[in-house]
Each structure stands twice: as structure tokens, then as C-alpha cells.
Amino acid sequence: MSSPITFSGFNDIDFSVVLNALMTQASVPLNVLQSRQTALKSQLTTYDTLRARIESMRSTAASLGSLDSISTTSAVSSNNAAVGASSTSDAVTARYDVVVTSLARAQVTASTQTFADADTTVVASAGTLTIGGVDVALAGDTTLTGLADAINNTADIGVTAAVVRTGPDGYRLALTSTMTGTASAFAVGNTLTGGTGITFGANVVTAADAAITINNIAATSSSNVFDNVVPGVTLSVLRADPDTTVAIDVAPDSSAFSAKVEAFISSYNDTVAFLEAQRTTAGSGDERSLGNDPLLRQLRSNLRSELLAAHGTGTFARLSEVGVEFTRDGRLELNQAAFDAALQSDGDAVRELFSGTSGVFTSVNTMLSEYTTVTGFISSAKQRVNTQISSMDTQILSMQSRLALQRDALQRQFTEADAAMSRLKSQSSSLQSIGSF
């Protein structure tokens, strides 16, 4: 049988060892609570990761949920350096011969005078410069740079002003329209007074529209983009060459459509893998995991329901009918042959299945938004966790305070006991000393 533990007054055992051991035991509930709070903070980060994955999936769903964004054709230019081309869902198979006669230009008007400097010489002190019907009023001495700043700080004026250095000691003010085309041409009215004076003469560059012929039909545009000449085809003219014909071929092409479907499938499968990983870690007892949150099961169930459900009233009603299929392990995959066959059979019906008013991906996008908005499911879940964390802060502070009081009380008791034991030991020594006589 072991000897009873006494204090330093008898056998020199440090009472602080006993005190620390008792406080370690008493701190177990606090440590458990702090560990739980740390796990909850980790959950907040995981919720953010989940939101990012859902947003990624929403983005890919949105690209399939818009009729204008999915096309079964492509436009190919024989000379991309001269004319670029792209097609939308409205394009039809055809060939277009394009000749670029001229490019669109923005008007540039410069000051007639050349000034020796831009920041010292006063060019005007008062009056108004009217550009395209918008007034720029001056009140005080203004340099060339100051005038440019005044113009650029005027809202909706439609031009930008720049001081151009024309030589070692030469500066001019240039006004350039913010848009190309004759419709954006501007006039300059000048009633500025004082200083050296500044005037504006003939245009350095005259505003002009772009001009082309397409299959020998003339067309113009205020910009170098023609997006309404041929239905579903956008032309970007880059180089004028009246003697060269550029061929634009619009042909069936499902590659861009397929790529968008594959992007959604990849995003969906990544999200499913994330949900499964959370469930696995939760099953192993990891409190940082979201695997036990019903929100995750609800998300996966809602996704699967939307993707399996019938949509629309067209030729195709389900994704499986056009080659978007579930595997045995719950992933998605694209059966390219079936997808191509469906497009060949009725491409418009495939597009309607995907992106009509009641299309699959229109519904998926709407459903996913319920999770990611500021008042959505994930925000609500994070708010719930934050409430728990705040409540734990209060509990932790209270427990720490109680433990500090407990430690102080025990320390006083041990100190007093040790002092008493020391006195007893001293008295015992005195008695032994008397008995020796």
C-alpha cells in the first residue's frame, strides 16, 4: 500500500503539481467546448466552399439556360484578319461573300494653335466651350492641361480630350469622339475669353461609318461590328480592302454546344464528389464536416430530381433522351453519339429542352439560386452556425472565469495547508528536542 501524499512541509512534494493536475481535469469541459467552436468555424469555411461550387454549377447551367447562348452552328471566316465572324442560335446554314469598303472612324478635332507648354501658359480665363451641345464653362485662368481636365470631367459630353505633344516645345489639344460613326460627329462652339486664346479648325479625322457589301448588298454600320445584317451572324470588320472578298461559311457545328454541356457535367460531378466527401468525413466523427447537415442531402436530391424530371412539351422531354445520362454511381456523363443524333434529328427541340421557359437548365439555375442568394439556404445555415459560435463565446468566457476563481481558491487552500504542515513539522522537531534531554 502506497504512502499518503503529503505537502512540502513533510516530504517536499510541490503542491503546484497537484494544483495543475486538478485544473487540467477541471478544464476538460472547456477544452471540449473550444474544440467544438473551432470545428464550427471550420464549417463556415466549408459552407463558403460549397457556395463556390454551386455558383460554378449555376454559371454553367446559365450558359445552357439561355437560347441565345447555345447554337448548333458556327461561322467561319476565310480571313479572320480582315473579317471576324460568330453565330448565334438564329443563324442558318449559308455562305456569305463580304467585301469591306471602309472602316468606321471616330471624329478627331484638334486646336489650331500649338502651345509652348501644357501646364503653365493660360489659354483661357472665362467663357464656355460647347462640344456636341454640352457646355464646359471656365471660371479662372486655365492651362491646356486644365482645359483637357475640365472637358473630361464633364458628364455625357461624348468626347475625350488629350494634350498631344507635337514636338520638343509644341502641344495641341485633341478632342476625340468616344464612339465611331457619323451619328457621333460633334461640333465645337467656342466663346472662351482671356489668356492666349484657343480655337479649333477642321477635323483631323472625319467621322465615318463602316461600309461593306454582303453578297453584293451594301450595308453600313456606325461601328466596325455588324450584328443585324444577317440573322444570327455577327461580323467584325478589321481591315478595309475593296478588292478582296472574304467568305463567311455558316455550317452545322455542335462542338460549342457540347463543350457547354460537358462544363455543366464536370461541375455537377465535382459538386457530388464534394458532398460525398463531406458525408464520409462526418461518418468518421469529424465535427468540421457538413456531412450531417440535411442541407447537403436536400441539395443533391433537388439536383437529381430536376435533372431526371420531364421538361417542356417538345420532341424531347428528358435529358436522357439527348444523351445526358446518370451513371450507376450517381455521376453524369455525355453520350456524344446520342447527343449528336438528337441535334441532327431536331436541334431546336434539344435547345428548347435545355433552355426554354420550362427548360431543364432554366429550372436548375432557378433552384440553385435558392442556395446562394444572400437570403438563401447557405446564408441561413451560416447564420445559424455563427449564432452557435457567439453563444459559445459567452460560455467559454464564463467557464474561463470560473476556472480562474477555482484555481485561485485552490492555490490559497494549498498554500495555507502547506504553511500548517510546516508549523506541525516545526513543532514536532521541538518536541523531539525536549524529549532528548
C-alpha angles and dihedrals in degrees: 000000000000122000117257116261113252131181133262092277089071111022104007096247108157107240089207089074089058091044093052091047092052093047092048089056093045091051095058094096090049092050090049091051093047091049090051091050091051089052091052091051088053088052090058090058090047091052088055089052090051091050091052091052092049091048089052090051091047090053093054091044091051091054088057094040095066119078091208093056099056120065134173093205137062131206116222124191122210088215116027091179089065105029128013120200139193134172136215133200092282095061120111129204108275146123122242127192110210128192118187110215099175141348126238114261134198118227116253120192122182135193113264093223127072113217127209093228141008103217108038112037114084108228097179139002105190145356134070136289111204116202119183090339095309118115126226107192122198126207111182140002111329130189126208090264091046091053091050090051092049091053094046091049092055112101121238094000093137097221139080122221123214134177107231120201106221097178144340091298103015132099132171133182116238124196115201125186113240090223135046126234137063091277088067096052114126139200125220121223115191127196096149116142137190131033121055091319128236130224136182124220137180120342117273088207122019119220112252140176123234113253129200141157118226114194085345093305114124119232135172135199133188088226133037090258121088109195103154105044097085119025111253095003127103119197123198111196114207107166132031114226115151091187097057128076119208117203119219114195119194108195139163110279127160097176095100090046091049091049091056091049090049090049091056092045091051092049092047093049091048090053093048090050089052092051091049092049089053091051091050095051091046089053090055090056099258105155091197090069126097091209094112094051109107087216091077094050089046092052094052092044093049092048093050092047093052093046094048097041126100114257132191129349101264132112090285121045104169134046091234088064090063098042103270100126141172118237124218092264093054098260126128126240136177119238095208095193092053091045093051091046092053091050090048091049098046116344094177090055090053091051091048091051090053102039113011122120089278095026122146097250094040087059093043092052092049092048094049092050087066087068101044108040120103089259095036132117096274093050090050091049091050091048090053091051092046089053090054091049092050091049090051090051088061092046093047093051090049093049092047090051092050092047091051090053091046091051092049091049093048091046091054091047093049091046091051092045092049091050090050092049090050090053091049090050090050092050091049090053090050092051092049089051092053092047092056093066 
